[in-house]
Amino acid sequence: MKIYTRTGDKGQTSLVYGTRVSKTDLRVEAYGTCDEANSMIGLSLSHLHDLEFEGKDKLQEAFHRIQTDLFHVGAELATPEGKQVGWVLKKESITEMEEYIDELNEELPPFKNFILPGGHPAGASLHVARTIVRRAERKAIAIGGEVNPLVIAYLNRLSDLLFVAARFLNLRLGRLEPTLHE
């Protein structure tokens, strides 16, 4: 299979079921932004390869599931209104994220000031992923009422998890997060 098709050379791409749209279509922008977030999560995980710390395996497993879920989110966003979605996002994915957020948050010291993105490269990368997910959420909302509400809820909760997981990684890896100067 060739990686290039030349079908996008004139600024169009296909949604699921072959509907041709501009590469600037809101759906393409939304699922492309999810792909960007997915890649940034992968970058963050790559920083953990040679490190050992309590909770690493669970964190990697959780984010592997999330990376898979982001493909499901992308499929939802790439499916034209009125068509059957091939990979359906499940509410259980949101519930699992909420439980993991609560679990990680219990171990974190309360923050007394705004946290600036930074710390260990793995944590800083999750902060970047969080901002990308927020952009994906805004783009999905801009599509309008035809987007599955679970997609919006999933992206909203994922940004929360990314914030807490970044703090967790920075704590476990002994890197203080910068805070605002008063």
FIMI-311889 format. One record per residue: x negated, y, z negated of N, C-alpha, C in turn; residue in three letters. Coordinates in pm, whole numbers, plus 50000, padded with zeros to 5 digits. Atoms other than C-alpha are relative to their C-alpha. Last residue first. Layout:
<recs>
XYZXYZXYZALA...
</recs>
This chain:
<recs>
499044990350056496715371045682499475013850013GLU500634991350100494685349145912501045010049954HIS500014985749974496775322946086499245007349889LEU498734993350028495815287046026499855014850030THR500064985650026493085264646166501395005549971PRO499354992249896493585227746124499865014749968GLU499034990150045491055210345908500605007250120LEU500164987149934489405180346064501095009549952ARG500764990650080488925149945844499745013450066GLY501334998849940489995124046101499165010949933LEU500705012850004492995112645896498565001250050ARG500215003750140494145148545834499154987349993LEU501004990850055493645159046197499704996949854ASN501325003549946495455128046314498925009149942LEU500415012850058498405134446082498604996150048PHE500414997150139498645171146185499484987449932ARG501244992249990498695160946552499475003249860ALA501085009449970501265134046470498665007250015ALA500315007450123503525159846301498844990350024VAL500514990650100503425183446599499554992549874PHE501344996249958503795155046852499355009749901LEU500935010950032506735141246658498575003750038LEU500165000650146508555174646667498984989349961ASP500864988750034507915177947042499775000749849SER501395003249967509265142847085499085011649966LEU500575007850109512445152146899498544996550027ARG500044991550119513295179747145499324992649885ASN501104990549983512355158247444499855009049878LEU501265007350003514585130047324498825009750008TYR500275003650140517495153247244498654992949988ALA500304987650072517345168447593499634996949855ILE501274995149948517135134347759499585012549924VAL501065007350069519895120747534498615004550047LEU500364993150126522175148447664498914992849921PRO499625008250114522025131948011499585007249871ASN501095007550062521475159948260500544992749877VAL500055013549942524545170248464498894991449940GLU499215010050069525235199348234499934986050055GLY498584998250030522505221248371500634987749939GLY499285007949899519185217848547501505001349979ILE499704991249886517885246248326500754992650112ALA498824992150035518125223348023500425008750117ILE498875009249998515695199148187501305007349966ALA499695002749860513295227948260501194990450013LYS499404988049941513415239947900500414997650145ARG498674998450059512805204547771500715012250060GLU499155010049934509895199548010501445001249950ALA499734994849866508405232247879500904990450078ARG499054988850016508775220047521500355006150135ARG498685005950022507125187347626501055011049981VAL499555004749869504175207047765501394993849989ILE499584988249925503825225947437500494996150140THR498784994450059503815193447243500505012050080ARG498885008349952501265177747480501335005449947ALA499774996049861498935206947402501184992050057VAL499404986650004499365200347029500275005050142HIS498575002050030498745163447096500715013449987LEU499345004649878495495173047268501484997449977SER499824988249915494445193146962500714996150129ALA498924991950056495005162546745500305012250086GLY498775008149990492885139946965501205007949949ALA499485000049863490245167247010501274991750019PRO500665010349920489955170146630500565000450143HIS500425011650075491225202846485499224990450088GLY501445002350008493095227046704499704987649921GLY500445012449938496505242246754498484998849994PRO500464997649864497075270346505499564986750061LEU501165007849958499125261846201499675003550144ILE499915005449866501465288046060498694993150037PHE500224989549902501055291645687500164993650138ASN499624987550064501905272245374499875011750095LYS500774988949945501865237645523500585012949947PHE499124989749945503025209645301499165011250059PRO499784989250097500385182745269500955010250061PRO500614987149970500985153945505500225009949887LEU501425000350033501585117945402499325013650014GLU500155002850144505385120545388498545000749957GLU499864987550074505325137045733499844998149850ASN501244992349990503995105545895500055012449912LEU501095007850058506895084245770498685007850002GLU499834999850146509525110745843498864992749931ASP500284986250045508225115546198500075000649848ILE501464998750001508175077646242499585014149958TYR500535007950110511815074746139498485001449990GLU499654993150124512805103246370499444992649879GLU500874988350015510905087346658500285007249870MET501345004950037512645053946603499035011749982GLU499945004150141516035071646604498644995249953THR499974987750079515195088946932499994996749852ILE501334993949986514175056247097499915012849918SER500895006250098517315039846957498595005950008GLU499934992050123519385064747160499054994449893LYS499135005150106518255046347473499915008849876LYS500534996250130516915061347796500994995549893LEU499174991950088518165042748100499295002449867VAL500595001750132515805030948370500745009349905TRP500625013350009517715026248695499434997149864GLY501394999150044520045056048664499464986049982VAL500365008950110523245052048869498515001349967GLN500655012649963524075081749091499634992249874LYS499035009549946526615109449026499424986650041GLY498725000650069524015136748983500934990250070GLU499014989749967520725128649151501314997849923PRO498815006149943518255106348966501055010750027THR500195001649855514835122048916501204993650069ALA500094986849938515675135448568499884999250152LEU498724993150021516865101648443500005013450075GLU499035006649912513835084848599501375006549987ALA500264995749863511555110248432500984993950098GLY499534986149993513145103148095499835005350142VAL498545001049999512595065948156500635014050007HIS499665004449866508965073048246501524998650014PHE500094988249914508725093347925500224996450147LEU498734992550006509995062647740499975012250091ASP499045007649920506935043147857501355007250004THR500424998149861504625070247723500924992350094GLN499584986649957506665070047404499585002650144ILE498545000549976506255032447365500505013450054ARG499865008349879502465036447407501494998850037HIS500184991449883502685065247161499984992250130PHE498874990749988504215043246893499865008550125ALA498835007649955501675015446952501205009250022GLU500215003649860498775039846929501194992350056GLN499914987949920500145054846608499844996850149LEU498594996349993500745020546455500205012450087LYS499295009749916497225009246540501475003650017ASP500354998749857495625041046406500824990750088LYS498864995549921497485041446073499745001050149GLY498745006150041494395039645853501145006150082GLU499374993250112491335050946043501334993249973PHE499215008650087488845036946292500565008449887GLU499784995850138487455056546585500814989749924LEU501075005250084485935043746910500155003449852ASP500515013149962489025047247130498994994249901HIS499965008850117490695075946949499294986850021LEU500954995050100489805103047202499914990849878HIS501355003949956491525082347473498935005049902SER500285013850043494775085547277498604995650040LEU500145000250145494715123247320499634986049951SER501284993950031494095120247693499754999749849LEU501045009749966497005095947724498605005449971GLY499955009950108499245120647542498934989450024ILE500674993850114498075147047790500034990849878MET501445000249976498975124348080499245006049883SER500425013950012502465118447941498494998950017ASN500045002950145502945155847897499484985949976ALA501124992350054502045161448265499844997349850GLU501195007349957504415133748370498755006849945ASP500075011850086507175150348167498764991750033CYS500494995150129506355182848348499944988749898THR501434997749986506735165148680499385004949871GLY500655012950015510125152148565498495001050021TYR499785006250132511315187348492499294986649989ALA500744992650102509765205048794500124993049864GLU501415003449976511085177949027499125007149896VAL500195014050041514555181748877498544995950014ARG500055001050147514375219648898499794985749952LEU498685003050055513525218049270499884998249848ASP499724990250105510095233149344501394998249940THR500855003350113508975202149537500145010249887LYS501224992350007511945209149759499184995649879SER499894986850063514495181349779498655007050008VAL501144991149978515065149449980500285013749939ARG499584986249977517605124549838498765008750011THR500454994149875515985090349870500465014150032GLY499005002249894517945070549611499685007750127TYR499535013749995515695084049332501164999350100VAL499505004450129514465118549426500334985250012LEU498765007650015512365123349733500334997749854SER500225013150059509795150349800501354993249985THR498845007150051509595182250003499574986649942GLN499454994250122506885208050058501264993349948GLY499254987849968506045201150421500755005549878LYS500874989649944503275176250351500725013050033ASP499904987850080505495155950123499215011650054GLY498614995350000506185127550368500185012849919THR499864987849919502455123750440501435005450001ARG498925002949903502645088850290500195011250101THR499444988249934499485087850080501034995850104TYR499604990350103498665060749829500615012450063ILE500754987649996498615033850095500555009649895LYS499164988250000500005000050000499115012450000MET
</recs>
